[in-house]
């Protein structure tokens, strides 16, 4: 969610898209079919991704093998006590923060 990526783009991430040495991720926009420039990720997220990748079966290229569902999001949102947000709301929030940082 901190990347501003669409849910479908997140689902399509491959292990090779993650650059642990630079704390970035680069992938393709499934909707437009074009490459997305590398995006920085917080160190805490990179640590979690590293742990997740270490637990993947040998040869698995995709980071996630299951689809994200609204029911799963609702359960996750409640577990971490987020307000009533849709996953797309977080994408818009990232975009606003990125725009504001370029204006300063």
ABEGO torsion letter per residue (X at the ends): XAAGBBAAAAAABBAAABBAAAGBBBBBBAAAGBBBBBBBBBAAAAAAAAAAAAABBBGBABABABBBBAAAAAAAAAAAGBBBBBAAAAAAAAAAAAAAAAAX
